[in-house]
Every structure is written in C-alpha cells, then in structure tokens.
Amino acid sequence: QVRLVESGGGLVQAGGSLRLSCAASGISIFTFNAMVWYRQAPGKQRESVAVISRGGNTNYADTVKGRFTISRDNAKNTMYLQMNSLKPEDTAMYSCKAEGPVNLWGQGTQVTVSS
C-alpha cells in the first residue's frame, strides 16, 4: 500500500522543540519531485511550511525560517521537520505531501504549543 504516515506531533511549551516524521511506504520518496510540509490552523488557510526537492534544495516560509529544518533520511525513506523555538502561533495540524508526478498526502499530526 502506497502511503505517507506522519508522527511526532504533540503538546509542547513555547520555546520547546518537536521533530515530525513523514514515513513513506510502498514507494520511494525519490519518486517525487518534492516533499512538502503543510500546516493548517483552525480558521486559517493551509500554508506551505517547508519544501525539499528531489535534489535536496530546501525552502521555508518566512514565519518559520531559522527555526524549522526540513530533511530526509534516504535509508529510512522518511522526511523530517525539526521545529525549534516553537511559538503558540505554530499550533496547527501538520501534514506532509509528496508532489509530482503524482500527489500523495499523509493523514496529519497535531502540534499544539502552549504559552
């Protein structure tokens, strides 16, 4: 079965850290042109947080630049999002998406940052 499964979300105090994982099964992450972390907070539009291309280039939303790091482990077929210096406004459902030539979404993992 081809799927993406996120994990690592939870409740953390402001200033803390979390590492999210997005594990691919049934398909190699190198199949895709890019892997993306999205987030959506209640009442807000979904936004792209971080992107890593097949070639390893990365890009970040201005709101997380310098605090979040996207990476991948080829051997584990997994993408990560290291989130440091978390703020209450980072609270959201975080989802990973594999993009191109087909698109694939994970189920999401909740991140809650308390003040």
C-alpha positions as CSV (number, residue, x, y, z in Angstrom):
1,Q,0.0,0.0,0.0
2,V,1.4,3.4,-1.0
3,R,1.0,5.9,1.7
4,L,2.6,8.6,3.9
5,V,2.4,8.4,7.7
6,E,3.2,11.4,9.9
7,S,4.2,11.1,13.5
8,G,5.8,13.2,16.2
9,G,3.2,15.8,17.0
10,G,2.1,16.7,20.5
11,L,1.8,19.3,23.1
12,V,4.9,21.4,23.9
13,Q,5.5,24.7,25.7
14,A,6.6,27.8,23.9
15,G,10.3,27.7,23.2
16,G,10.3,23.9,23.0
17,S,11.1,21.6,20.2
18,L,9.4,18.8,18.2
19,R,10.5,16.6,15.3
20,L,7.9,15.5,12.9
21,S,8.4,12.5,10.7
22,C,6.7,11.5,7.4
23,A,7.4,7.9,6.5
24,A,6.7,6.7,3.0
25,S,5.7,3.1,2.4
26,G,5.2,1.3,-0.9
27,I,7.1,3.9,-2.8
28,S,10.4,5.7,-2.6
29,I,10.4,9.4,-1.6
30,F,12.8,9.9,-4.6
31,T,9.9,9.1,-6.9
32,F,8.5,12.6,-6.2
33,N,9.7,15.9,-7.4
34,A,9.3,17.4,-4.0
35,M,8.2,16.7,-0.4
36,V,6.3,19.4,1.4
37,W,5.2,20.1,5.0
38,Y,2.0,22.0,5.2
39,R,0.1,23.2,8.3
40,Q,-3.4,24.4,8.9
41,A,-4.6,26.2,12.0
42,P,-8.3,26.4,12.9
43,G,-10.0,29.1,10.9
44,K,-6.9,29.7,8.7
45,Q,-5.9,28.6,5.2
46,R,-3.4,25.8,4.8
47,E,0.1,27.1,4.2
48,S,3.3,25.5,3.0
49,V,5.9,25.5,5.8
50,A,8.9,23.8,4.2
51,V,9.8,22.1,1.0
52,I,12.6,19.8,0.0
53,S,13.2,18.9,-3.7
54,R,14.4,15.6,-5.1
55,G,17.8,17.3,-5.5
56,G,17.8,18.3,-1.8
57,N,17.1,22.0,-2.2
58,T,15.1,23.4,0.6
59,N,12.8,26.4,1.0
60,Y,10.9,27.8,4.1
61,A,8.0,30.0,4.9
62,D,9.2,33.3,6.3
63,T,7.3,32.6,9.5
64,V,9.5,29.5,10.3
65,K,12.8,30.4,8.7
66,G,15.7,29.9,11.1
67,R,13.5,27.8,13.5
68,F,12.4,24.9,11.3
69,T,14.6,22.5,9.3
70,I,13.4,20.0,6.7
71,S,15.4,17.0,6.0
72,R,15.2,13.4,4.8
73,D,16.8,10.0,5.5
74,N,17.1,8.1,2.4
75,A,17.7,4.8,4.1
76,K,14.5,5.2,6.2
77,N,12.5,6.6,3.3
78,T,11.4,9.3,5.7
79,M,11.2,13.1,5.7
80,Y,11.5,15.1,8.8
81,L,10.6,18.6,10.2
82,Q,12.7,19.7,13.1
83,M,10.9,22.5,14.8
84,N,12.8,24.6,17.4
85,S,11.8,27.7,19.3
86,L,8.2,26.9,18.9
87,K,5.6,29.6,19.3
88,P,1.9,29.4,20.1
89,E,1.2,30.6,16.6
90,D,2.8,27.4,15.3
91,T,-0.2,25.4,16.7
92,A,-1.8,23.6,13.7
93,M,-2.4,20.3,12.0
94,Y,0.8,19.5,10.2
95,S,0.6,17.3,7.1
96,C,3.2,16.0,4.6
97,K,2.6,15.9,0.9
98,A,4.6,14.2,-1.8
99,E,4.3,16.2,-5.1
100,G,4.8,15.1,-8.7
101,P,4.4,13.2,-10.8
102,V,1.6,12.1,-8.5
103,N,0.5,13.7,-5.3
104,L,0.1,11.9,-2.0
105,W,-1.0,13.2,1.4
106,G,-0.4,11.9,4.8
107,Q,-3.1,11.9,7.5
108,G,-1.6,14.7,9.6
109,T,-0.3,15.2,13.1
110,Q,-1.4,17.8,15.6
111,V,1.1,20.2,17.1
112,T,0.0,22.3,20.0
113,V,2.2,25.0,21.5
114,S,1.2,26.4,24.9
115,S,2.2,29.9,26.0
